[in-house]
Amino acid sequence: MIIRTIQVVTRPGQEAAYSEFFHNRSLTLARQTEGIVFSLAGTARRETPNEFFFATIWRDMPSLRAFVGDDISKPSPAILETDFVESRTIKHFDLLSG
């Protein structure tokens, strides 16, 4: 399984708009996407009001690529939040069972 983490920093003044998008679009899409086994979301805190975090656990790489495309370093074309985002960090890890 693959862990995909995404940390987003919003543009100044776009925190509320991104928060609405994050809660109403991103989280809903994750619950409906084939291949996502589990997801975690971290919303902004008072001391970091423009930072959001999202982690998904994918069944396998073909499932992830089916959603994101061949370049897994980029966001999914289904997530159109570029007007809100100043920067984004996307990383992938192999899941270790414990």
N, C-alpha and C positions, 0 to 999 in steps of 0.2 A: 504494500500500500504506500501511497505517496502523501506526504503532508505538504500543503501549499499555504504559505503565509503571505499576507499582504498588509503592509502598513501604509496608510495614506495620511498625508499632511495636506490640509485644505488651504486654499487661497485665503488671504485675509478677508474677513467679512463673509465668508461662504460657509462657516461652521454650521449654522442652522439649516441651510439648504442641503448641505451634504448629509447632515444627520437625518433629515427626512428621507432623502434618497436611500441612505444606508439602511434605515429601518424598514422602509416600505418597498424597496426594490431589491437590494442586494440580498438581504436575509430571506426574503420570500423566494427569490430565484434559487438560492442554495438549497432550500427545502424541496424544491421541485426538480432539481437537476439529477438526471440519471448518472450514477457513478459516484456521487458524493455519499460517503458512508456516515460522516459526522461533520459538524461545523461548530465553530466557536466564534463569538464576536466580542470585541472590546470597544466600547463606545468612549467618547471623549470624557476626560475628567476635568475638574475645575482648573487644575494647574497645567493641563495640556489640552485646552479646548478645541484645538484644531488637529488632533491626532486620533486616528481610528485604526483598529486592528481586526483582521479577519483571518481565520485559519480553517481550512477544509482538509478532510482526509478523503482521499480518492481511492477507489477500489484498485485501479491500475492506471498505467500511463496512457493506454488507448482511450480510456474514459476521459481523462484530463484533456488530452489532445482533441477529442471530439467536441469538447466545450470551448476550449481556448484557441485551438488551432495549432499548427506545427511549432510556432515559436512560443513556448510556454513561459518565456520571460516577460510576455506582454499580458495585459488584462484581456479578458474575454470581450469579443465584439458585442456581446449581449449587455455588457456593463458600460453604458455611455455616460460617464460622469466627469468628463474632461473639463467642463466649465468650472467645476468645483475644486479640482485637484491641483495643488502646487507641485507635489512630488509623491512618488509611489515606489515602494520597495517590495519586490516579489522574490520569494525564495522557495526552494523545494528541498525536501528531505525524505529519505526512506524511513518508514515507520519501523521502530524496533518494538517487538512485543516484550512485555515485562514479566 
